[in-house]
Amino acid sequence: MDFNKQPTLTGNKVVLEPLLADDFESLYAVASDPLIWEQHPNKDRWQASVFRNFFTGALASNGAFKVLDKDSGAVLGSSRFYNYDEETDSIFIGYTFYGLKSWGKGINQEVKTLMLNYAFRFVSAVYFHVGAENKRSQIAMERLSAKKIKEEVVAYFGEASRLNFVYQIEKEDWENRPM
């Protein structure tokens, strides 16, 4: 299967472009706000050295995106595809964050919809890791009609392991969801 984990995806409000090594400064300018990370499992990612490790992991995933405002080109945040598994016909979406200016504006919904629509061309299930304390992201999963299927400890790239909830959306459920 020819599953490109870093296509350019375009919506009404956003463009997802492959994350590149020279995107560090523009993405860190968004990520440097401690409020973004207060519910995340790794609350100190706003610090440059910690974010550098996160960014290195994003590049190593070969599935990370920078999320851009479609009109202005401003960097809004990042998300990624990871853990593609051909045997289980599945992939994960996650490591998503946005600057506070993007909160409550439908950005996450549009980004996830673009990524899900694309992923379901290649897989039959998409999973998400959500921090056990991250109520905001848990609510976002419910809005996408994702089902919480289990809890597991996740080993983060170069960071401590943390308890996460695993959510799932199956292709058939996504295609038959109420619009």
Summary of the structure (lengths in Angstrom):
residues: 179
radius of gyration: 15.2
end to end distance: 29.5
largest distance: 43.3
contacts: 531
relative contact order: 0.17
helix: 33%
strand: 32%
